[in-house]
Amino acid sequence: MGFYCEVDGDDTIRLDKNELKEGRWFRRDEVQLQPTDFSLTNEMMKEFKEGRQ
């Protein structure tokens, strides 16, 4: 499952270090896709990069 969301208020990332190593925001033009990766994550990143989300 994948989800899109919008930040309403403070955009500070509070990372649970037991789940993730790193978390940060990216602009659309900074997103780097994996051209041979056919995954839900890559598809969602592609939609965001292309402005469809």
N, C-alpha and C positions, 0 to 999 in steps of 0.2 A: 504494500500500500504506500502511496505517496500523497503528500498534502502540500498545498500552497497556502500561505497566510500573509497577512499584512500586520505590521507593527502598529499598535495604537498606544503611543506614549513612549516611555523610555526604551531606547534600542540597545541598552547595555547587555552584552552576552554574559550570562551566568552559567558557566560550564560545569557539568557534573563530571569531574575527572575520573570517576569510576566507569563512566560510559564512553566518553570521548576524549581524545588527546588534545584536539584543537577545535576552535570555533571562531569564525570571523565572517564579516559581511563582504560581499563582492559586488562591484558594479557589473552591469550586463557585459560590457566590453572586456572585462577581466576574466570572465568564465572561460576555462580551458576544457574543451570536450575531448573525449577519447574517441577517435574516428571509427574504431573497430569494436567498441563496447556497445552491445545491444542489451542494455539494462534499463530498468525503470528510472534509476537515478540519472543516468546519462540523458535519457529522453526528456526528463523534467528540466534538467539543466539547459538542454538545447532549446526547449520552449521558452524558458526564461530569457536566455541569451538573444533569441530572435524576437522578443517582445510580445510573444503570444500569451504570456502570463505576467 
